[in-house]
Amino acid sequence: MKSVNRRDFLRMAGTSLIGMTLGGIALRANAQELLKKDDPTAKALNYTPKSSVDGSMCGNCMYIQGDEGKSERPCAIFPGKLVNVDGWCSAWVKRPG
């Protein structure tokens, strides 16, 4: 087995760190399309862009991601899609805290 010297180790560690950082940014940037009610996953989970359940909406769900204050944000349940923060689906779980 070949030993790794300090210079090679630092080069690999730096490259890995840059790759992980840029990879995370790329994943967040992929969520660009707004989720539609006729999407098969949305239908299966009864997604609606306007919640009819008091106190339950995508904006206070534990699966919502992205920056606070935006009207459409990524959701872990619907990868690559943006959901309306006023929406709701049957996978809704209150955010702890």
Protein Blocks (a to p, Z undefined) as FASTA:
>chain_A
ZZddfklmmmmmmmmmmmmmmmmmmmmmmmmbccdfklmklmmnopafbdcbehiafklc
ckbgcjehiabdcdfklghiacdfkbccfkbccdeZZ
